[in-house]
Amino acid sequence: MQSVAKESQRWKCVVAYDGGAFDGWQSQPSGKAIQDVIEHRLKDVLKMDVRIHGSGRTDAGVHALAQVFHFDAAWTHGAAKLRVALQGGLPDSIQLKTLRAAPAKFHARFDAKGKTYRYEIFLGEADPFATRYCWSVGRELDWKAIAEAAARLRGKHDFKAFSAEGGTERETTVRDLRRLDVMRRGRRVRLVFEADGFLYKMVRSLVGTLVNVGLGKLSAREVEALLKSAKRTPQVQTAPPQGLFLVRVKY
């Protein structure tokens, strides 16, 4: 009797990870990217090569609370058992939060309507248990100047001046920065960014620029001029990766 081939199903997954020990999300020749680790585990479980597609890339050292990816595979034992099987061989620094069946046309990247990131800063020297997850800035900052610069960055603009070369080619560099909040509690500072999408290293570039404003190296007017110029200059500093977290992908 001829066996009936199993039908492939699209699966939507949400994964959290500590990016400190990995070469970013996107597959690398080193095999040490998060995508590589998950695909290797999927091959062990499904006995075949499987390509996963993420909502976007995160750089080496950047973390995620809820990165989204999808893949296609035949599996007849239900989503819950597939999640357990996949998680079982992943390192503790990668946690598969959810896995469920998705419509065949769902795409983790192209269906995304927006993303939220946060960036953590510590004023002074963070302790050894926090330093992997924040940027230690050794001086007090001018919060009034930062608030003024942040106000000029919110909204729909061409953010080309705050992107870095090497990212995915796009038709437009215009983004709608719907939210840019700066919150301080003691020596801990959190910046929250929400937009319809982000350019390559855009959040880290905005953070580095705002810190420079707080240090008196740039004014809010100069930040606005950079924004309008749509040209990257050495005035735009890229904040270190370990303070950045992908918080949410909106669909």
C-alpha positions in Angstrom: 0.0 0.0 0.0 1.3 3.4 -1.0 1.9 5.8 2.0 0.1 9.1 2.0 2.5 12.1 2.3 2.0 14.4 5.3 0.8 17.9 4.5 3.1 20.7 5.4 1.8 23.2 8.0 2.9 26.8 8.6 3.9 27.4 12.2 4.1 30.8 14.0 6.6 31.0 16.9 7.5 33.6 19.5 10.9 33.3 21.0 12.8 35.2 23.7 16.6 35.1 23.9 19.7 36.5 25.6 21.7 37.7 22.6 25.0 38.1 24.5 26.5 34.8 23.4 25.2 34.8 19.8 26.2 36.4 16.5 22.8 38.0 16.1 19.6 36.6 14.8 20.4 36.1 11.1 22.2 33.0 10.0 26.0 33.4 9.9 28.9 31.3 8.5 30.0 30.7 12.1 26.8 28.8 12.8 26.4 30.8 16.0 23.4 33.0 15.2 20.1 32.3 16.9 18.6 31.3 13.6 21.3 28.7 13.1 20.7 27.2 16.5 16.9 26.9 16.1 17.2 25.5 12.6 19.7 22.9 13.8 17.3 21.9 16.5 14.4 21.7 14.0 16.5 19.4 11.8 17.0 17.1 14.8 13.3 17.0 15.6 11.9 16.8 12.0 14.8 14.9 10.4 15.0 17.4 7.5 16.4 20.8 6.8 14.0 23.6 7.7 14.4 27.3 7.0 12.9 29.7 9.5 11.9 33.3 8.6 12.1 36.0 11.3 10.2 39.3 11.7 13.6 41.0 11.3 17.2 40.8 12.4 18.8 41.7 15.7 22.5 42.3 15.8 25.1 40.4 17.9 24.5 41.2 21.6 21.0 42.4 21.2 18.2 40.6 23.1 14.5 39.8 22.4 11.5 39.3 24.7 9.3 38.4 21.8 10.9 37.8 18.4 8.5 36.2 15.9 9.4 33.6 13.2 7.6 31.1 11.1 8.5 27.9 9.3 6.8 25.2 7.2 6.8 21.5 8.3 4.7 18.4 8.4 3.9 17.4 12.0 1.0 15.4 13.2 1.3 15.4 17.0 0.0 18.9 17.7 1.6 22.3 18.4 2.1 21.7 22.1 4.3 18.6 21.5 6.2 20.3 18.7 7.0 23.2 21.1 8.2 20.9 23.8 10.3 18.8 21.4 11.9 21.9 19.9 12.6 23.6 23.3 14.1 20.4 24.6 17.3 20.8 22.7 17.7 24.6 22.8 20.1 26.3 25.3 18.7 28.0 28.3 19.4 31.4 26.7 16.7 30.7 24.0 13.1 30.2 25.2 10.3 29.3 22.8 7.4 31.1 24.4 4.6 30.0 22.0 4.3 27.9 18.9 1.0 27.5 17.0 -0.4 26.7 13.6 -0.8 29.7 11.3 -2.5 30.4 8.0 -0.5 29.4 5.0 -0.1 33.0 3.8 1.2 34.3 7.2 4.7 35.8 7.0 6.6 36.9 10.1 8.3 39.7 8.4 6.0 41.0 5.7 2.8 40.9 7.8 4.4 42.9 10.7 2.6 46.2 11.3 5.0 47.6 13.8 7.6 46.9 16.5 8.5 48.0 20.0 12.0 48.2 21.3 13.4 49.3 24.6 16.9 50.4 25.6 18.3 50.2 29.1 20.8 52.8 30.4 22.5 52.8 33.8 23.9 56.1 35.2 27.2 55.1 36.6 28.7 51.6 36.7 26.2 48.9 36.6 26.8 45.8 38.8 28.1 42.6 37.2 24.6 41.1 37.1 23.2 44.0 35.1 26.1 45.1 32.9 25.2 42.5 30.2 21.8 44.2 29.8 22.5 47.9 29.8 24.8 50.7 28.7 26.7 52.2 31.7 26.9 56.0 31.1 29.3 57.5 33.6 27.9 61.1 33.8 24.6 62.7 34.7 22.5 63.8 31.6 20.6 66.9 30.8 17.0 65.5 30.8 15.4 68.7 29.6 17.6 68.7 26.5 16.9 65.0 25.9 13.2 65.6 26.1 13.4 68.4 23.6 15.4 66.3 21.1 13.0 63.3 21.6 10.0 65.6 20.8 11.6 66.5 17.5 12.2 62.9 16.6 8.7 61.6 17.2 6.4 61.3 14.2 6.8 60.5 10.5 10.2 61.3 9.1 13.0 60.1 6.8 15.3 58.5 9.3 18.1 57.7 6.9 20.6 59.8 9.0 20.0 57.4 11.9 20.5 54.2 10.0 23.7 52.3 9.2 25.0 50.9 5.9 24.7 47.2 5.5 21.0 46.7 6.2 18.4 45.3 3.9 17.7 47.5 0.9 14.3 49.2 1.2 12.2 51.4 -1.1 11.9 54.1 1.5 13.7 55.2 4.7 10.6 57.0 6.0 9.3 55.6 9.3 6.5 56.7 11.7 8.1 56.8 15.1 4.8 56.7 17.1 6.4 56.5 20.5 9.7 57.6 22.0 9.4 57.7 25.8 12.3 58.4 28.2 11.7 57.0 31.8 14.0 57.3 34.7 13.9 55.5 38.1 16.9 56.3 40.2 20.0 55.5 38.2 18.1 53.3 35.7 16.8 54.8 32.5 14.6 53.1 29.9 13.9 54.4 26.4 10.9 52.9 24.6 10.6 53.1 20.8 7.5 52.1 18.8 7.2 52.5 15.0 5.7 51.0 11.9 9.3 49.6 11.2 12.9 50.4 12.0 16.0 50.8 9.8 19.2 49.0 10.3 20.7 50.1 13.7 18.1 52.9 13.9 17.2 52.5 17.5 20.8 52.3 18.7 21.6 55.3 16.6 18.8 57.3 18.1 19.9 56.2 21.6 23.5 57.2 21.0 22.4 60.6 19.7 20.1 61.3 22.6 22.8 60.4 25.1 25.1 62.9 23.2 22.4 65.5 23.6 22.3 64.7 27.3 26.1 65.1 27.5 26.0 68.5 25.8 27.7 67.3 22.7 24.6 68.0 20.5 21.6 70.3 20.7 18.0 69.5 19.9 18.2 71.8 16.9 21.3 70.0 15.6 19.4 66.7 16.0 16.5 68.1 14.0 19.0 69.3 11.3 20.5 65.8 11.1 17.1 64.3 10.7 16.2 66.7 7.9 19.6 66.2 6.1 18.9 62.4 5.7 22.7 61.9 5.7 24.7 59.9 8.2 27.5 61.8 9.9 30.0 61.0 12.7 27.8 63.1 15.0 25.4 60.1 15.1 26.8 57.6 17.6 25.6 54.0 17.7 24.9 52.9 21.3 26.3 49.5 22.3 24.1 46.4 21.6 23.7 44.9 25.1 21.1 47.5 26.2 18.7 46.8 23.4 15.6 44.5 23.6 13.0 43.7 20.9 9.9 43.8 23.0 7.0 43.2 20.6 6.1 42.7 17.0 2.6 43.9 16.1 0.4 42.2 13.5 
